[in-house]
Amino acid sequence: MAKQLSDKTKKNLLDLEFNKNLQYYNTAIILLFTYIIGTFIAFITKQINYKNAVQLLLVIIISIGFIGVIIFLILKFKNNLAKISKEIKKLKL
C-alpha cells in the first residue's frame, strides 16, 4: 500500500532535485570555461604547437569530444531544471 505524499513534501523533494541539477549545471559551465581558458593559455604559452599537425589534430579531437559532452550535459541539466520547475508550479500549495 503506497502512501500518498502531501504537496508540501513533494515540493521539498522537487526543490532538492532542482538544487542538485542546478549545481550540476553550474559545474558543467565552469568546466567548459576552464577548459577553453586552459586551452587558450596553452596556445599562448606555446605548450601546444599549432604548427605540428599531429598535436593540433589531437587537441581538436579531444576538444570536440570534451566540449560536445559538456554541452550535452548542460542542455540535459537545463531541460531537467525546466521540467522540475513546471512540476513545482503544478502542485497545489
Buried (B, 14 or more C-beta within 10 A) or exposed (E): EEEEEEEEEBBEEBEEBBEEBBEBBEBBBEBBEEBBEEBEEEBEEEEBEEEEEEEBEEBEEEEEEBBEEBEEBBEBBBEBBEBBEEBBEEEEE
